[in-house]
């Protein structure tokens, strides 16, 4: 089971905590057709989140929404679901 830590007011992203304690940023991208990217936060991003909180996550989500192709390599799809 995952626990929502932070969500955007417009529903475009959500930060969730997985059972193992890692954080996953789930972002809705696209202008005509929508798709979802699931990105585990790396160590640097975890540090920024701990230091700056929701401001950092909002900025990161905005960057991803503006240029999802830059982040698609980090996209993580769980075959058995995202609550692993």
N, C-alpha and C positions, 0 to 999 in steps of 0.2 A: 504494500500500500504506500502511495506517495502522499506527502503532505504539502499543500500549497503554502509557500513562505511569503510570496509577494505576487500581486497581479496588477496589470495596468488597468486604468479606469476605462479604457476603450476596448479591452478584451484582446489586444493584439499580442500580448505576451504574458507568460506566467513563469515564475521561478518556483520549482518544486524540489523537495528533498526526498531522495530515494531511501529505501530501507537501509542501505549501507552508509547513509549519511552524506553522500555526495549530492551536489546541487546540479540540477538540469534546467536550462533555460529553454522554454518552449515558445517559439515565435511563429506567428502567422505572417506570411510574406505574400507578395504578389499584388498586382494592380487590377488585372482582369480575372485571371484564374488564381485562386488562392492555394497555397501549400504551406505545410508546417515544417519547421526545422527544429530539431531537438539537439541542443548543444550542452554537453557537460562542461561546467566551468573548469578552466585549468587553474593551476596554482596561483598564477599572477592575478587572474580574475577573482579568485577566492579572496586573496589579500585585499584587492581593491574594494570588493563588496564588504569585507569586514571593516575596512577603514571608512568608506564613503556611503555604504548602505544603498538605499533605493535609488539615489541619484546616479550611482555608477551603473546599476542594472538598467535603468531607463536609457542612459546614454548608449550602453552596449546594444540594447534592443533596437534603438533607433539606427545605429550603425548597420546592424544586421538587416533590418528592413530596407534600408537604402541600398545596400550592396550584398544581397544574399549569396551571390556567386562566390564572393570572397570567403564565405564561411561554410559553404556546402560540404567541403572536405571534412569538416568536423561534425557534420550532421550524424546523429546516432539514431538508428532505428533498431529497436529491440524486437526480435522475432517473437518473443514470448510476451511482449507488452513492456511498458515503460516502468513498471513497478517492481523491477528486479533489484 
